């Protein structure tokens, strides 16, 4: 059994905000999911530069960027 988050993302019809580090090993998955989100009019892919995944949870610069995106 496998799980592919991008498989049914076209069914989402709410606002979508995805955040990712553009050089991450898993970025291909984020990019695929975002491109498959065809049913969403208000969608955004926000990219970090030079961030390690865990740093996006606690480093002030990344947290500020994330917080600002969430309250827009």
PyMOL Python script that loads the backbone (N, CA, C, O; Angstrom):
from pymol import cmd

cmd.read_pdbstr("""\
ATOM      1  N   UNK A   1       0.849  -1.177   0.000  1.00  0.00           N
ATOM      2  CA  UNK A   1       0.000   0.000   0.000  1.00  0.00           C
ATOM      3  C   UNK A   1       0.894   1.238   0.000  1.00  0.00           C
ATOM      4  O   UNK A   1       1.854   1.325   0.765  1.00  0.00           O
ATOM      5  N   UNK A   2       0.568   2.178  -0.855  1.00  0.00           N
ATOM      6  CA  UNK A   2       1.332   3.422  -0.912  1.00  0.00           C
ATOM      7  C   UNK A   2       0.395   4.608  -0.775  1.00  0.00           C
ATOM      8  O   UNK A   2      -0.812   4.497  -0.993  1.00  0.00           O
ATOM      9  N   UNK A   3       0.967   5.736  -0.413  1.00  0.00           N
ATOM     10  CA  UNK A   3       0.196   6.971  -0.277  1.00  0.00           C
ATOM     11  C   UNK A   3       0.851   8.040  -1.127  1.00  0.00           C
ATOM     12  O   UNK A   3       2.060   8.257  -1.042  1.00  0.00           O
ATOM     13  N   UNK A   4       0.066   8.699  -1.937  1.00  0.00           N
ATOM     14  CA  UNK A   4       0.550   9.789  -2.774  1.00  0.00           C
ATOM     15  C   UNK A   4      -0.349  10.993  -2.515  1.00  0.00           C
ATOM     16  O   UNK A   4      -1.499  11.024  -2.954  1.00  0.00           O
ATOM     17  N   UNK A   5       0.179  11.978  -1.804  1.00  0.00           N
ATOM     18  CA  UNK A   5      -0.612  13.156  -1.421  1.00  0.00           C
ATOM     19  C   UNK A   5      -1.137  13.918  -2.621  1.00  0.00           C
ATOM     20  O   UNK A   5      -2.144  14.619  -2.519  1.00  0.00           O
ATOM     21  N   UNK A   6      -0.477  13.791  -3.743  1.00  0.00           N
ATOM     22  CA  UNK A   6      -0.893  14.560  -4.916  1.00  0.00           C
ATOM     23  C   UNK A   6      -2.033  13.905  -5.688  1.00  0.00           C
ATOM     24  O   UNK A   6      -2.623  14.524  -6.575  1.00  0.00           O
ATOM     25  N   UNK A   7      -2.338  12.674  -5.357  1.00  0.00           N
ATOM     26  CA  UNK A   7      -3.298  11.903  -6.146  1.00  0.00           C
ATOM     27  C   UNK A   7      -4.697  12.519  -6.218  1.00  0.00           C
ATOM     28  O   UNK A   7      -5.293  12.574  -7.293  1.00  0.00           O
ATOM     29  N   UNK A   8      -5.217  12.977  -5.094  1.00  0.00           N
ATOM     30  CA  UNK A   8      -6.577  13.523  -5.072  1.00  0.00           C
ATOM     31  C   UNK A   8      -6.621  15.003  -4.714  1.00  0.00           C
ATOM     32  O   UNK A   8      -7.677  15.523  -4.353  1.00  0.00           O
ATOM     33  N   UNK A   9      -5.510  15.669  -4.810  1.00  0.00           N
ATOM     34  CA  UNK A   9      -5.462  17.081  -4.437  1.00  0.00           C
ATOM     35  C   UNK A   9      -6.351  17.934  -5.335  1.00  0.00           C
ATOM     36  O   UNK A   9      -6.749  19.030  -4.942  1.00  0.00           O
ATOM     37  N   UNK A  10      -6.661  17.459  -6.507  1.00  0.00           N
ATOM     38  CA  UNK A  10      -7.560  18.208  -7.403  1.00  0.00           C
ATOM     39  C   UNK A  10      -8.965  18.350  -6.815  1.00  0.00           C
ATOM     40  O   UNK A  10      -9.751  19.173  -7.285  1.00  0.00           O
ATOM     41  N   UNK A  11      -9.286  17.558  -5.794  1.00  0.00           N
ATOM     42  CA  UNK A  11     -10.597  17.630  -5.152  1.00  0.00           C
ATOM     43  C   UNK A  11     -10.694  18.764  -4.129  1.00  0.00           C
ATOM     44  O   UNK A  11     -11.795  19.140  -3.726  1.00  0.00           O
ATOM     45  N   UNK A  12      -9.574  19.298  -3.715  1.00  0.00           N
ATOM     46  CA  UNK A  12      -9.573  20.403  -2.751  1.00  0.00           C
ATOM     47  C   UNK A  12     -10.099  21.649  -3.450  1.00  0.00           C
ATOM     48  O   UNK A  12      -9.696  21.962  -4.570  1.00  0.00           O
ATOM     49  N   UNK A  13     -11.000  22.357  -2.780  1.00  0.00           N
ATOM     50  CA  UNK A  13     -11.520  23.588  -3.366  1.00  0.00           C
ATOM     51  C   UNK A  13     -11.386  24.778  -2.415  1.00  0.00           C
ATOM     52  O   UNK A  13     -12.049  25.799  -2.598  1.00  0.00           O
ATOM     53  N   UNK A  14     -10.550  24.649  -1.424  1.00  0.00           N
ATOM     54  CA  UNK A  14     -10.261  25.724  -0.484  1.00  0.00           C
ATOM     55  C   UNK A  14      -8.901  26.324  -0.808  1.00  0.00           C
ATOM     56  O   UNK A  14      -8.135  25.764  -1.593  1.00  0.00           O
ATOM     57  N   UNK A  15      -8.613  27.444  -0.209  1.00  0.00           N
ATOM     58  CA  UNK A  15      -7.316  28.096  -0.388  1.00  0.00           C
ATOM     59  C   UNK A  15      -6.194  27.120  -0.017  1.00  0.00           C
ATOM     60  O   UNK A  15      -6.305  26.368   0.952  1.00  0.00           O
ATOM     61  N   UNK A  16      -5.128  27.146  -0.794  1.00  0.00           N
ATOM     62  CA  UNK A  16      -4.001  26.251  -0.553  1.00  0.00           C
ATOM     63  C   UNK A  16      -2.709  27.051  -0.489  1.00  0.00           C
ATOM     64  O   UNK A  16      -2.385  27.806  -1.405  1.00  0.00           O
ATOM     65  N   UNK A  17      -1.982  26.878   0.598  1.00  0.00           N
ATOM     66  CA  UNK A  17      -0.659  27.473   0.749  1.00  0.00           C
ATOM     67  C   UNK A  17       0.308  26.340   1.035  1.00  0.00           C
ATOM     68  O   UNK A  17       0.190  25.654   2.050  1.00  0.00           O
ATOM     69  N   UNK A  18       1.264  26.145   0.141  1.00  0.00           N
ATOM     70  CA  UNK A  18       2.301  25.139   0.338  1.00  0.00           C
ATOM     71  C   UNK A  18       3.623  25.867   0.503  1.00  0.00           C
ATOM     72  O   UNK A  18       3.893  26.843  -0.197  1.00  0.00           O
ATOM     73  N   UNK A  19       4.444  25.394   1.426  1.00  0.00           N
ATOM     74  CA  UNK A  19       5.746  25.993   1.681  1.00  0.00           C
ATOM     75  C   UNK A  19       6.803  24.914   1.553  1.00  0.00           C
ATOM     76  O   UNK A  19       6.638  23.801   2.052  1.00  0.00           O
ATOM     77  N   UNK A  20       7.897  25.258   0.876  1.00  0.00           N
ATOM     78  CA  UNK A  20       8.943  24.263   0.657  1.00  0.00           C
ATOM     79  C   UNK A  20      10.287  24.936   0.427  1.00  0.00           C
ATOM     80  O   UNK A  20      10.356  26.113   0.072  1.00  0.00           O
ATOM     81  N   UNK A  21      11.337  24.182   0.631  1.00  0.00           N
ATOM     82  CA  UNK A  21      12.695  24.628   0.318  1.00  0.00           C
ATOM     83  C   UNK A  21      13.001  24.118  -1.077  1.00  0.00           C
ATOM     84  O   UNK A  21      12.916  22.917  -1.335  1.00  0.00           O
ATOM     85  N   UNK A  22      13.353  25.013  -1.968  1.00  0.00           N
ATOM     86  CA  UNK A  22      13.430  24.638  -3.384  1.00  0.00           C
ATOM     87  C   UNK A  22      14.547  23.673  -3.744  1.00  0.00           C
ATOM     88  O   UNK A  22      14.525  23.099  -4.832  1.00  0.00           O
ATOM     89  N   UNK A  23      15.523  23.475  -2.865  1.00  0.00           N
ATOM     90  CA  UNK A  23      16.572  22.498  -3.155  1.00  0.00           C
ATOM     91  C   UNK A  23      16.422  21.224  -2.317  1.00  0.00           C
ATOM     92  O   UNK A  23      17.316  20.378  -2.305  1.00  0.00           O
ATOM     93  N   UNK A  24      15.297  21.091  -1.623  1.00  0.00           N
ATOM     94  CA  UNK A  24      15.066  19.905  -0.788  1.00  0.00           C
ATOM     95  C   UNK A  24      14.960  18.652  -1.654  1.00  0.00           C
ATOM     96  O   UNK A  24      14.489  18.706  -2.790  1.00  0.00           O
ATOM     97  N   UNK A  25      15.398  17.543  -1.108  1.00  0.00           N
ATOM     98  CA  UNK A  25      15.311  16.265  -1.823  1.00  0.00           C
ATOM     99  C   UNK A  25      13.869  15.898  -2.160  1.00  0.00           C
ATOM    100  O   UNK A  25      13.615  15.188  -3.133  1.00  0.00           O
ATOM    101  N   UNK A  26      12.941  16.375  -1.366  1.00  0.00           N
ATOM    102  CA  UNK A  26      11.532  16.030  -1.556  1.00  0.00           C
ATOM    103  C   UNK A  26      10.748  17.102  -2.315  1.00  0.00           C
ATOM    104  O   UNK A  26       9.524  17.014  -2.408  1.00  0.00           O
ATOM    105  N   UNK A  27      11.425  18.102  -2.853  1.00  0.00           N
ATOM    106  CA  UNK A  27      10.722  19.192  -3.540  1.00  0.00           C
ATOM    107  C   UNK A  27       9.897  18.695  -4.724  1.00  0.00           C
ATOM    108  O   UNK A  27       8.846  19.258  -5.030  1.00  0.00           O
ATOM    109  N   UNK A  28      10.362  17.659  -5.380  1.00  0.00           N
ATOM    110  CA  UNK A  28       9.611  17.116  -6.520  1.00  0.00           C
ATOM    111  C   UNK A  28       8.188  16.750  -6.108  1.00  0.00           C
ATOM    112  O   UNK A  28       7.253  16.924  -6.890  1.00  0.00           O
ATOM    113  N   UNK A  29       8.017  16.245  -4.892  1.00  0.00           N
ATOM    114  CA  UNK A  29       6.699  15.854  -4.404  1.00  0.00           C
ATOM    115  C   UNK A  29       5.817  17.082  -4.175  1.00  0.00           C
ATOM    116  O   UNK A  29       4.635  17.079  -4.519  1.00  0.00           O
ATOM    117  N   UNK A  30       6.393  18.117  -3.601  1.00  0.00           N
ATOM    118  CA  UNK A  30       5.658  19.366  -3.386  1.00  0.00           C
ATOM    119  C   UNK A  30       5.236  19.966  -4.717  1.00  0.00           C
ATOM    120  O   UNK A  30       4.095  20.398  -4.882  1.00  0.00           O
ATOM    121  N   UNK A  31       6.156  19.988  -5.653  1.00  0.00           N
ATOM    122  CA  UNK A  31       5.886  20.561  -6.970  1.00  0.00           C
ATOM    123  C   UNK A  31       4.783  19.775  -7.701  1.00  0.00           C
ATOM    124  O   UNK A  31       3.915  20.360  -8.350  1.00  0.00           O
ATOM    125  N   UNK A  32       4.834  18.455  -7.584  1.00  0.00           N
ATOM    126  CA  UNK A  32       3.818  17.605  -8.218  1.00  0.00           C
ATOM    127  C   UNK A  32       2.448  17.849  -7.591  1.00  0.00           C
ATOM    128  O   UNK A  32       1.450  17.987  -8.299  1.00  0.00           O
ATOM    129  N   UNK A  33       2.406  17.900  -6.273  1.00  0.00           N
ATOM    130  CA  UNK A  33       1.149  18.136  -5.579  1.00  0.00           C
ATOM    131  C   UNK A  33       0.575  19.494  -5.951  1.00  0.00           C
ATOM    132  O   UNK A  33      -0.620  19.611  -6.223  1.00  0.00           O
ATOM    133  N   UNK A  34       1.417  20.519  -5.965  1.00  0.00           N
ATOM    134  CA  UNK A  34       0.965  21.870  -6.322  1.00  0.00           C
ATOM    135  C   UNK A  34       0.420  21.908  -7.749  1.00  0.00           C
ATOM    136  O   UNK A  34      -0.627  22.505  -7.997  1.00  0.00           O
ATOM    137  N   UNK A  35       1.107  21.289  -8.664  1.00  0.00           N
ATOM    138  CA  UNK A  35       0.654  21.320 -10.059  1.00  0.00           C
ATOM    139  C   UNK A  35      -0.631  20.517 -10.266  1.00  0.00           C
ATOM    140  O   UNK A  35      -1.385  20.792 -11.200  1.00  0.00           O
ATOM    141  N   UNK A  36      -0.885  19.535  -9.413  1.00  0.00           N
ATOM    142  CA  UNK A  36      -2.114  18.747  -9.518  1.00  0.00           C
ATOM    143  C   UNK A  36      -3.310  19.407  -8.831  1.00  0.00           C
ATOM    144  O   UNK A  36      -4.437  18.929  -8.955  1.00  0.00           O
ATOM    145  N   UNK A  37      -3.073  20.486  -8.119  1.00  0.00           N
ATOM    146  CA  UNK A  37      -4.146  21.184  -7.398  1.00  0.00           C
ATOM    147  C   UNK A  37      -4.913  22.091  -8.355  1.00  0.00           C
ATOM    148  O   UNK A  37      -4.956  23.307  -8.175  1.00  0.00           O
ATOM    149  N   UNK A  38      -5.504  21.497  -9.353  1.00  0.00           N
ATOM    150  CA  UNK A  38      -6.144  22.258 -10.428  1.00  0.00           C
ATOM    151  C   UNK A  38      -7.517  22.805 -10.060  1.00  0.00           C
ATOM    152  O   UNK A  38      -8.023  23.686 -10.754  1.00  0.00           O
ATOM    153  N   UNK A  39      -8.128  22.318  -9.006  1.00  0.00           N
ATOM    154  CA  UNK A  39      -9.448  22.797  -8.607  1.00  0.00           C
ATOM    155  C   UNK A  39      -9.407  23.988  -7.674  1.00  0.00           C
ATOM    156  O   UNK A  39     -10.446  24.437  -7.190  1.00  0.00           O
ATOM    157  N   UNK A  40      -8.218  24.502  -7.418  1.00  0.00           N
ATOM    158  CA  UNK A  40      -8.047  25.578  -6.447  1.00  0.00           C
ATOM    159  C   UNK A  40      -7.721  26.875  -7.171  1.00  0.00           C
ATOM    160  O   UNK A  40      -6.711  26.969  -7.869  1.00  0.00           O
ATOM    161  N   UNK A  41      -8.581  27.874  -7.002  1.00  0.00           N
ATOM    162  CA  UNK A  41      -8.331  29.166  -7.639  1.00  0.00           C
ATOM    163  C   UNK A  41      -7.289  29.965  -6.872  1.00  0.00           C
ATOM    164  O   UNK A  41      -6.446  30.630  -7.473  1.00  0.00           O
ATOM    165  N   UNK A  42      -7.344  29.901  -5.541  1.00  0.00           N
ATOM    166  CA  UNK A  42      -6.442  30.674  -4.691  1.00  0.00           C
ATOM    167  C   UNK A  42      -5.389  29.728  -4.116  1.00  0.00           C
ATOM    168  O   UNK A  42      -5.586  29.130  -3.058  1.00  0.00           O
ATOM    169  N   UNK A  43      -4.286  29.606  -4.818  1.00  0.00           N
ATOM    170  CA  UNK A  43      -3.217  28.709  -4.363  1.00  0.00           C
ATOM    171  C   UNK A  43      -1.876  29.411  -4.495  1.00  0.00           C
ATOM    172  O   UNK A  43      -1.689  30.283  -5.343  1.00  0.00           O
ATOM    173  N   UNK A  44      -0.953  29.012  -3.640  1.00  0.00           N
ATOM    174  CA  UNK A  44       0.378  29.618  -3.664  1.00  0.00           C
ATOM    175  C   UNK A  44       1.412  28.596  -3.212  1.00  0.00           C
ATOM    176  O   UNK A  44       1.174  27.798  -2.305  1.00  0.00           O
ATOM    177  N   UNK A  45       2.549  28.644  -3.861  1.00  0.00           N
ATOM    178  CA  UNK A  45       3.702  27.846  -3.460  1.00  0.00           C
ATOM    179  C   UNK A  45       4.774  28.824  -3.019  1.00  0.00           C
ATOM    180  O   UNK A  45       5.355  29.534  -3.840  1.00  0.00           O
ATOM    181  N   UNK A  46       5.033  28.858  -1.723  1.00  0.00           N
ATOM    182  CA  UNK A  46       6.018  29.767  -1.146  1.00  0.00           C
ATOM    183  C   UNK A  46       7.326  29.001  -0.945  1.00  0.00           C
ATOM    184  O   UNK A  46       7.344  27.931  -0.337  1.00  0.00           O
ATOM    185  N   UNK A  47       8.406  29.558  -1.460  1.00  0.00           N
ATOM    186  CA  UNK A  47       9.689  28.853  -1.423  1.00  0.00           C
ATOM    187  C   UNK A  47      10.672  29.511  -0.467  1.00  0.00           C
ATOM    188  O   UNK A  47      10.799  30.735  -0.420  1.00  0.00           O
ATOM    189  N   UNK A  48      11.358  28.675   0.290  1.00  0.00           N
ATOM    190  CA  UNK A  48      12.442  29.125   1.155  1.00  0.00           C
ATOM    191  C   UNK A  48      13.756  28.925   0.417  1.00  0.00           C
ATOM    192  O   UNK A  48      13.861  28.076  -0.468  1.00  0.00           O
ATOM    193  N   UNK A  49      14.742  29.706   0.785  1.00  0.00           N
ATOM    194  CA  UNK A  49      16.079  29.511   0.230  1.00  0.00           C
ATOM    195  C   UNK A  49      17.030  29.138   1.359  1.00  0.00           C
ATOM    196  O   UNK A  49      17.029  29.766   2.418  1.00  0.00           O
ATOM    197  N   UNK A  50      17.828  28.127   1.126  1.00  0.00           N
ATOM    198  CA  UNK A  50      18.879  27.704   2.057  1.00  0.00           C
ATOM    199  C   UNK A  50      18.358  27.303   3.432  1.00  0.00           C
ATOM    200  O   UNK A  50      19.047  27.507   4.431  1.00  0.00           O
ATOM    201  N   UNK A  51      17.172  26.742   3.500  1.00  0.00           N
ATOM    202  CA  UNK A  51      16.606  26.315   4.784  1.00  0.00           C
ATOM    203  C   UNK A  51      16.657  24.799   4.893  1.00  0.00           C
ATOM    204  O   UNK A  51      16.372  24.088   3.929  1.00  0.00           O
ATOM    205  N   UNK A  52      17.015  24.320   6.050  1.00  0.00           N
ATOM    206  CA  UNK A  52      16.856  22.911   6.364  1.00  0.00           C
ATOM    207  C   UNK A  52      15.437  22.749   6.901  1.00  0.00           C
ATOM    208  O   UNK A  52      14.909  23.658   7.542  1.00  0.00           O
ATOM    209  N   UNK A  53      14.826  21.619   6.648  1.00  0.00           N
ATOM    210  CA  UNK A  53      13.424  21.416   7.019  1.00  0.00           C
ATOM    211  C   UNK A  53      13.141  21.826   8.463  1.00  0.00           C
ATOM    212  O   UNK A  53      12.225  22.608   8.717  1.00  0.00           O
ATOM    213  N   UNK A  54      13.910  21.311   9.396  1.00  0.00           N
ATOM    214  CA  UNK A  54      13.638  21.563  10.811  1.00  0.00           C
ATOM    215  C   UNK A  54      13.803  23.040  11.165  1.00  0.00           C
ATOM    216  O   UNK A  54      13.167  23.527  12.099  1.00  0.00           O
ATOM    217  N   UNK A  55      14.648  23.753  10.430  1.00  0.00           N
ATOM    218  CA  UNK A  55      14.855  25.184  10.699  1.00  0.00           C
ATOM    219  C   UNK A  55      13.602  26.007  10.432  1.00  0.00           C
ATOM    220  O   UNK A  55      13.419  27.067  11.030  1.00  0.00           O
ATOM    221  N   UNK A  56      12.754  25.539   9.559  1.00  0.00           N
ATOM    222  CA  UNK A  56      11.539  26.298   9.248  1.00  0.00           C
ATOM    223  C   UNK A  56      10.568  26.322  10.419  1.00  0.00           C
ATOM    224  O   UNK A  56       9.592  27.073  10.395  1.00  0.00           O
ATOM    225  N   UNK A  57      10.820  25.514  11.442  1.00  0.00           N
ATOM    226  CA  UNK A  57       9.963  25.486  12.626  1.00  0.00           C
ATOM    227  C   UNK A  57      10.430  26.441  13.717  1.00  0.00           C
ATOM    228  O   UNK A  57       9.630  26.840  14.562  1.00  0.00           O
ATOM    229  N   UNK A  58      11.707  26.815  13.720  1.00  0.00           N
ATOM    230  CA  UNK A  58      12.181  27.605  14.849  1.00  0.00           C
ATOM    231  C   UNK A  58      13.042  28.818  14.502  1.00  0.00           C
ATOM    232  O   UNK A  58      13.163  29.716  15.335  1.00  0.00           O
ATOM    233  N   UNK A  59      13.634  28.889  13.338  1.00  0.00           N
ATOM    234  CA  UNK A  59      14.476  30.047  13.006  1.00  0.00           C
ATOM    235  C   UNK A  59      13.587  31.262  12.746  1.00  0.00           C
ATOM    236  O   UNK A  59      12.673  31.200  11.923  1.00  0.00           O
ATOM    237  N   UNK A  60      13.854  32.371  13.449  1.00  0.00           N
ATOM    238  CA  UNK A  60      12.986  33.550  13.357  1.00  0.00           C
ATOM    239  C   UNK A  60      12.699  34.029  11.932  1.00  0.00           C
ATOM    240  O   UNK A  60      11.560  34.387  11.634  1.00  0.00           O
ATOM    241  N   UNK A  61      13.679  34.047  11.059  1.00  0.00           N
ATOM    242  CA  UNK A  61      13.443  34.525   9.692  1.00  0.00           C
ATOM    243  C   UNK A  61      12.422  33.661   8.957  1.00  0.00           C
ATOM    244  O   UNK A  61      11.559  34.179   8.248  1.00  0.00           O
ATOM    245  N   UNK A  62      12.521  32.356   9.127  1.00  0.00           N
ATOM    246  CA  UNK A  62      11.593  31.448   8.455  1.00  0.00           C
ATOM    247  C   UNK A  62      10.209  31.493   9.095  1.00  0.00           C
ATOM    248  O   UNK A  62       9.193  31.495   8.399  1.00  0.00           O
ATOM    249  N   UNK A  63      10.179  31.530  10.423  1.00  0.00           N
ATOM    250  CA  UNK A  63       8.900  31.594  11.133  1.00  0.00           C
ATOM    251  C   UNK A  63       8.163  32.886  10.774  1.00  0.00           C
ATOM    252  O   UNK A  63       6.944  32.881  10.605  1.00  0.00           O
ATOM    253  N   UNK A  64       8.896  33.978  10.661  1.00  0.00           N
ATOM    254  CA  UNK A  64       8.281  35.255  10.282  1.00  0.00           C
ATOM    255  C   UNK A  64       7.687  35.154   8.876  1.00  0.00           C
ATOM    256  O   UNK A  64       6.555  35.578   8.643  1.00  0.00           O
ATOM    257  N   UNK A  65       8.444  34.601   7.955  1.00  0.00           N
ATOM    258  CA  UNK A  65       7.965  34.448   6.579  1.00  0.00           C
ATOM    259  C   UNK A  65       6.701  33.585   6.542  1.00  0.00           C
ATOM    260  O   UNK A  65       5.737  33.918   5.853  1.00  0.00           O
ATOM    261  N   UNK A  66       6.712  32.486   7.278  1.00  0.00           N
ATOM    262  CA  UNK A  66       5.550  31.591   7.318  1.00  0.00           C
ATOM    263  C   UNK A  66       4.340  32.283   7.937  1.00  0.00           C
ATOM    264  O   UNK A  66       3.228  32.197   7.416  1.00  0.00           O
ATOM    265  N   UNK A  67       4.569  32.964   9.045  1.00  0.00           N
ATOM    266  CA  UNK A  67       3.479  33.646   9.748  1.00  0.00           C
ATOM    267  C   UNK A  67       2.834  34.708   8.875  1.00  0.00           C
ATOM    268  O   UNK A  67       1.609  34.830   8.840  1.00  0.00           O
ATOM    269  N   UNK A  68       3.647  35.468   8.177  1.00  0.00           N
ATOM    270  CA  UNK A  68       3.111  36.509   7.297  1.00  0.00           C
ATOM    271  C   UNK A  68       2.259  35.907   6.183  1.00  0.00           C
ATOM    272  O   UNK A  68       1.228  36.469   5.813  1.00  0.00           O
ATOM    273  N   UNK A  69       2.683  34.782   5.657  1.00  0.00           N
ATOM    274  CA  UNK A  69       1.910  34.113   4.607  1.00  0.00           C
ATOM    275  C   UNK A  69       0.566  33.612   5.144  1.00  0.00           C
ATOM    276  O   UNK A  69      -0.453  33.688   4.459  1.00  0.00           O
ATOM    277  N   UNK A  70       0.578  33.106   6.363  1.00  0.00           N
ATOM    278  CA  UNK A  70      -0.638  32.530   6.938  1.00  0.00           C
ATOM    279  C   UNK A  70      -1.707  33.572   7.251  1.00  0.00           C
ATOM    280  O   UNK A  70      -2.899  33.265   7.216  1.00  0.00           O
ATOM    281  N   UNK A  71      -1.292  34.801   7.557  1.00  0.00           N
ATOM    282  CA  UNK A  71      -2.283  35.819   7.921  1.00  0.00           C
ATOM    283  C   UNK A  71      -2.690  36.709   6.751  1.00  0.00           C
ATOM    284  O   UNK A  71      -3.495  37.623   6.934  1.00  0.00           O
ATOM    285  N   UNK A  72      -2.167  36.472   5.577  1.00  0.00           N
ATOM    286  CA  UNK A  72      -2.546  37.271   4.407  1.00  0.00           C
ATOM    287  C   UNK A  72      -3.978  36.997   4.018  1.00  0.00           C
ATOM    288  O   UNK A  72      -4.478  37.577   3.055  1.00  0.00           O
TER     289      UNK A  72
END
""", "prot")
cmd.dss("prot")
cmd.show_as("cartoon", "prot")
cmd.util.cbc("prot")
cmd.orient("prot")
